[in-house]
């Protein structure tokens, strides 16, 4: 049974246990708890270093870590700590935008879709700033909204897949569509590459993107609408409502692995790890080649302490897409975590 760490950071643990908790909390998106645990872990290590160990870890609670891994952990916690402190004083970009949307912006607009295209960036911006938005001024929100709208106007890809692009241009366009969640436009773009390139290098790249980054079967129009609605709700901080939309999608479209995986990611953030595990198992059953499922499984198993299984899942994700930049830092965190079991 996969079990989440406690929501309240425990007292009187050993520093190495706080280190483990900090990484688990970080992987769940529980930033405040990650920072608190990390502070306690680092305080214990510094106390040991002050007793004469200096730049050496031998004899400290971190003796199982290489110096590189210790410095990496310390950098992670100090970076999160700074972001939380910053968020306590200044408004968060991501939440200010969602407030502007709630105050009148059409949430179904193309602007909203574009905002979530780089969802990793939004998650990082939002990460650790959950309580920093209460004093944001309406004037500032409007200024940020105008700026973001202008950026969107310049960078938005076309809704209709254009003709007469090069294979490389179609691949790049497909990647933008995938980031936006426009699955069928991405599929059409990649099919054009296959038609032009066949089994040659770019044709093989297009095939791998279709196989690993898109749902196995074409997504029905109403399902696409539901997925977009869930993304908008997540952007506006309405996680429970987004989960309800995805729950309905998993029932109406039981073969849509993307909905299963997206709902599992929310369940992980909510600490409902057993449900996340069931959803990811179902997504894997539907499509064993869907990259996001393996990454979420790696994260889930790492949080639950199943380190070898987590590493196996990450190896599978790497087989599917070894160029994904998110794999290396996740592997490093899992490696650090493995030292404390």
C-alpha positions as CSV (number, residue, x, y, z in Angstrom):
1,X,0.0,0.0,0.0
2,X,1.4,3.4,-1.0
3,X,1.3,5.8,1.9
4,X,1.7,9.6,1.9
5,X,3.9,11.3,4.4
6,X,2.1,13.2,7.2
7,X,0.7,16.6,6.3
8,X,2.2,18.1,9.4
9,X,6.0,17.9,9.6
10,X,6.8,15.7,12.6
11,X,9.0,16.8,15.5
12,X,12.2,15.3,16.9
13,X,13.2,13.2,13.9
14,X,16.8,12.6,12.9
15,X,18.2,14.9,10.1
16,X,18.4,12.1,7.6
17,X,14.7,11.4,8.1
18,X,13.9,15.1,7.6
19,X,15.9,14.9,4.3
20,X,13.8,12.0,3.1
21,X,10.6,13.8,4.1
22,X,11.8,17.0,2.3
23,X,12.2,15.2,-1.0
24,X,8.9,13.3,-0.6
25,X,7.1,16.6,0.1
26,X,8.8,18.2,-2.9
27,X,7.7,15.4,-5.2
28,X,4.1,15.9,-4.0
29,X,4.2,19.6,-4.5
30,X,3.8,20.3,-0.8
31,X,6.4,23.1,-0.7
32,X,5.9,24.5,2.7
33,X,6.4,21.1,4.3
34,X,9.4,20.5,2.0
35,X,11.0,23.7,3.2
36,X,10.4,23.0,6.9
37,X,11.8,19.5,6.6
38,X,14.7,20.7,4.6
39,X,15.6,23.4,7.1
40,X,15.6,20.8,9.9
41,X,17.7,18.4,7.9
42,X,20.3,21.0,7.0
43,X,20.4,22.4,10.5
44,X,21.4,18.9,11.7
45,X,24.1,18.6,9.1
46,X,25.5,22.0,9.8
47,X,25.6,21.2,13.5
48,X,27.7,18.2,12.7
49,X,30.0,20.1,10.4
50,X,30.5,22.7,13.1
51,X,31.9,20.0,15.4
52,X,34.9,19.6,13.1
53,X,33.8,17.8,10.0
54,X,33.8,21.1,8.0
55,X,33.5,20.2,4.3
56,X,33.4,16.5,4.9
57,X,30.2,14.5,5.4
58,X,31.8,11.6,7.3
59,X,30.1,11.2,10.6
60,X,27.3,13.6,9.8
61,X,23.7,12.5,9.3
62,X,24.4,12.8,5.5
63,X,27.3,10.4,5.4
64,X,25.6,8.2,2.9
65,X,25.5,11.1,0.4
66,X,28.2,12.2,-1.9
67,X,29.3,15.8,-1.5
68,X,27.7,16.6,-4.9
69,X,24.4,15.1,-3.8
70,X,24.4,16.9,-0.5
71,X,25.1,20.2,-2.2
72,X,22.3,19.4,-4.7
73,X,19.9,18.8,-1.8
74,X,21.0,22.0,0.0
75,X,20.6,24.0,-3.2
76,X,17.1,22.6,-3.7
77,X,16.0,23.5,-0.2
78,X,17.6,26.9,-0.2
79,X,16.1,27.7,-3.5
80,X,12.6,26.7,-2.3
81,X,13.2,28.7,0.9
82,X,13.9,31.8,-1.1
83,X,10.9,31.3,-3.3
84,X,8.6,30.9,-0.3
85,X,10.1,34.0,1.4
86,X,9.7,35.9,-1.9
87,X,6.1,34.7,-2.2
88,X,5.3,36.0,1.3
89,X,6.1,39.5,0.2
90,X,5.2,39.7,-3.5
91,X,2.3,38.4,-5.4
92,X,2.7,35.2,-7.5
93,X,2.5,35.7,-11.2
94,X,0.5,32.6,-11.8
95,X,-2.1,33.3,-9.1
96,X,-2.4,37.0,-10.1
97,X,-3.2,35.9,-13.6
98,X,-5.9,33.5,-12.4
99,X,-7.4,36.2,-10.2
100,X,-7.6,38.4,-13.3
101,X,-9.4,35.6,-15.1
102,X,-11.8,35.2,-12.2
103,X,-12.5,38.9,-12.2
104,X,-13.8,38.9,-15.8
105,X,-11.5,37.3,-18.3
106,X,-13.2,34.8,-20.6
107,X,-11.8,31.5,-19.2
108,X,-12.6,29.7,-22.5
109,X,-10.4,32.1,-24.5
110,X,-7.4,31.2,-26.5
111,X,-5.4,33.2,-24.0
112,X,-6.2,30.8,-21.2
113,X,-5.1,27.8,-23.4
114,X,-1.8,29.5,-24.2
115,X,-1.1,30.3,-20.5
116,X,-1.0,26.6,-19.6
117,X,1.1,25.5,-22.6
118,X,4.3,25.6,-20.5
119,X,2.7,23.9,-17.5
120,X,6.0,22.9,-16.0
121,X,6.9,26.6,-15.7
122,X,3.6,27.5,-14.2
123,X,3.9,24.7,-11.7
124,X,7.3,26.0,-10.7
125,X,6.1,29.6,-10.4
126,X,3.1,28.5,-8.4
127,X,5.3,26.1,-6.3
128,X,5.6,27.4,-2.8
129,X,3.6,30.5,-3.3
130,X,0.2,29.2,-2.4
131,X,-0.5,31.8,0.4
132,X,1.0,34.9,-1.2
133,X,-1.8,36.3,-3.3
134,X,-4.2,38.0,-0.8
135,X,-2.9,41.5,-1.1
136,X,-2.5,41.7,-4.9
137,X,-3.9,44.9,-6.4
138,X,-6.4,44.9,-9.2
139,X,-4.3,47.4,-11.1
140,X,-1.2,45.1,-11.0
141,X,-3.4,42.2,-12.1
142,X,-4.7,44.1,-15.1
143,X,-1.2,45.1,-16.1
144,X,0.1,41.5,-15.9
145,X,-2.9,40.4,-17.9
146,X,-2.3,42.9,-20.7
147,X,1.3,41.8,-20.9
148,X,0.4,38.1,-21.0
149,X,-2.2,38.7,-23.6
150,X,0.3,40.5,-25.8
151,X,2.8,37.6,-25.4
152,X,0.0,35.2,-26.3
153,X,-1.0,37.1,-29.4
154,X,2.6,36.9,-30.7
155,X,3.3,33.2,-29.8
156,X,0.0,31.4,-30.3
157,X,0.2,28.6,-32.8
158,X,-2.6,28.3,-35.4
159,X,-5.7,26.3,-34.5
160,X,-5.7,24.8,-38.0
161,X,-2.6,22.9,-38.9
162,X,-1.0,24.8,-41.8
163,X,0.2,23.3,-45.1
164,X,3.6,23.4,-46.8
165,X,5.8,23.4,-43.7
166,X,9.1,21.5,-43.5
167,X,9.3,18.3,-41.5
168,X,11.2,20.0,-38.7
169,X,8.7,22.9,-38.5
170,X,5.9,20.4,-38.2
171,X,7.7,18.6,-35.4
172,X,8.2,21.8,-33.5
173,X,4.6,22.8,-34.1
174,X,3.5,19.4,-32.8
175,X,5.5,19.9,-29.6
176,X,3.8,23.3,-29.1
177,X,0.4,21.7,-29.6
178,X,1.3,18.9,-27.1
179,X,2.3,21.5,-24.5
180,X,-1.1,23.2,-25.1
181,X,-3.0,20.0,-24.8
182,X,-4.2,20.2,-28.5
183,X,-3.8,16.5,-29.1
184,X,-5.4,16.1,-32.5
185,X,-3.6,19.1,-34.0
186,X,-0.4,17.6,-32.8
187,X,-1.3,14.2,-34.3
188,X,-2.1,15.8,-37.6
189,X,1.2,17.7,-37.7
190,X,3.1,14.5,-36.9
191,X,1.2,12.5,-39.5
192,X,2.3,15.1,-42.1
193,X,5.9,14.4,-41.1
194,X,5.4,10.7,-41.6
195,X,3.9,11.2,-45.0
196,X,6.9,13.3,-46.1
197,X,9.7,11.4,-44.3
198,X,8.5,7.8,-43.9
199,X,11.0,5.8,-41.9
200,X,13.8,8.4,-42.1
201,X,15.1,10.2,-39.1
202,X,12.4,12.9,-38.8
203,X,9.7,10.4,-39.7
204,X,10.9,8.2,-36.9
205,X,11.0,11.2,-34.5
206,X,7.4,12.0,-35.4
207,X,6.3,8.4,-34.9
208,X,7.9,8.3,-31.5
209,X,6.2,11.5,-30.4
210,X,2.8,10.1,-31.5
211,X,3.5,6.9,-29.7
212,X,4.7,8.3,-26.4
213,X,3.2,11.8,-26.0
214,X,-0.3,11.5,-27.5
215,X,-3.2,9.3,-26.5
216,X,-3.2,5.9,-28.3
217,X,-6.6,6.6,-29.9
218,X,-7.8,10.0,-31.3
219,X,-9.5,12.1,-28.6
220,X,-13.2,12.8,-29.2
221,X,-14.1,16.4,-29.5
222,X,-16.1,16.5,-26.3
223,X,-13.3,14.8,-24.4
224,X,-10.9,17.5,-25.7
225,X,-13.3,20.1,-24.4
226,X,-13.4,18.4,-21.0
227,X,-9.6,18.2,-20.8
228,X,-9.4,21.9,-21.7
229,X,-11.9,22.7,-19.0
230,X,-9.9,20.8,-16.5
231,X,-6.7,22.6,-17.4
232,X,-8.4,26.0,-17.1
233,X,-9.8,25.1,-13.7
234,X,-6.3,24.0,-12.6
235,X,-4.9,27.3,-13.8
236,X,-7.5,29.1,-11.7
237,X,-6.6,27.1,-8.6
238,X,-9.8,25.2,-8.7
239,X,-8.2,21.8,-8.2
240,X,-11.3,20.1,-6.8
241,X,-13.4,21.2,-9.7
242,X,-10.7,20.1,-12.2
243,X,-10.6,16.7,-10.5
244,X,-14.4,16.4,-10.8
245,X,-14.2,17.1,-14.6
246,X,-11.5,14.5,-15.0
247,X,-13.4,11.9,-12.9
248,X,-16.3,12.3,-15.3
249,X,-14.0,11.9,-18.3
250,X,-12.6,8.7,-16.9
251,X,-16.1,7.3,-16.7
252,X,-17.3,8.6,-20.1
253,X,-14.1,7.7,-21.9
254,X,-12.6,4.8,-20.0
255,X,-10.0,4.2,-22.8
256,X,-8.6,7.8,-22.5
257,X,-5.3,7.3,-20.7
258,X,-4.6,11.0,-20.6
259,X,-7.6,11.6,-18.3
260,X,-6.5,8.8,-16.0
261,X,-2.9,10.2,-15.8
262,X,-4.0,13.8,-15.3
263,X,-6.4,12.8,-12.5
264,X,-3.6,10.7,-10.9
265,X,-1.3,13.8,-10.9
266,X,-4.0,15.7,-8.9
267,X,-4.5,12.8,-6.5
268,X,-0.7,12.7,-5.8
269,X,-0.8,16.4,-4.9
270,X,-3.8,15.8,-2.7
271,X,-2.0,12.9,-0.9
272,X,-4.5,10.3,-2.2
273,X,-1.7,7.9,-3.3
274,X,-3.7,4.7,-3.4
275,X,-6.2,6.2,-5.8
276,X,-3.4,7.7,-7.9
277,X,-1.8,4.2,-8.1
278,X,-5.1,2.7,-9.4
279,X,-5.5,5.4,-12.0
280,X,-1.9,5.0,-13.2
281,X,-2.3,1.2,-13.4
282,X,-5.4,1.7,-15.6
283,X,-3.5,4.2,-17.8
284,X,-0.7,1.8,-18.2
285,X,-3.1,-1.0,-19.1
286,X,-4.6,1.3,-21.8
287,X,-1.3,2.4,-23.2
288,X,2.0,1.2,-21.9
289,X,3.9,3.6,-24.2
290,X,2.4,6.8,-22.7
291,X,5.4,8.7,-21.3
292,X,3.6,10.8,-18.7
293,X,2.3,7.7,-17.0
294,X,5.7,6.3,-16.4
295,X,7.0,9.6,-15.0
296,X,4.0,9.9,-12.6
297,X,4.6,6.3,-11.5
298,X,8.2,7.0,-10.8
299,X,7.2,10.0,-8.7
300,X,4.5,8.0,-6.9
301,X,6.8,5.1,-6.1
302,X,9.5,7.5,-4.9
303,X,7.1,9.2,-2.5
304,X,5.9,5.8,-1.2
305,X,9.5,4.6,-0.7
306,X,9.5,1.9,-3.4
307,X,12.8,3.2,-4.7
308,X,13.7,0.3,-7.0
309,X,10.3,0.4,-8.7
310,X,10.6,4.1,-9.0
311,X,13.9,3.8,-10.8
312,X,12.5,1.1,-13.0
313,X,9.6,3.4,-14.0
314,X,12.1,6.2,-14.8
315,X,14.2,3.8,-16.9
316,X,11.1,3.0,-18.9
317,X,10.3,6.7,-19.3
318,X,13.9,7.2,-20.5
319,X,13.5,4.4,-23.0
320,X,10.5,6.2,-24.4
321,X,12.0,9.6,-24.5
322,X,15.6,9.9,-23.4
323,X,15.8,13.6,-24.4
324,X,13.2,14.8,-21.9
325,X,15.0,17.3,-19.7
326,X,12.8,16.5,-16.6
327,X,14.2,13.0,-16.3
328,X,17.7,13.9,-15.1
329,X,16.7,16.0,-12.0
330,X,14.0,13.5,-11.0
331,X,16.6,10.7,-11.2
332,X,18.9,12.7,-9.0
333,X,16.3,13.2,-6.4
334,X,15.3,9.5,-6.4
335,X,19.0,8.7,-6.1
336,X,19.4,10.9,-3.0
337,X,16.2,9.5,-1.6
338,X,17.5,5.9,-2.0
339,X,20.3,6.7,0.5
340,X,17.8,7.1,3.4
341,X,16.0,3.7,3.2
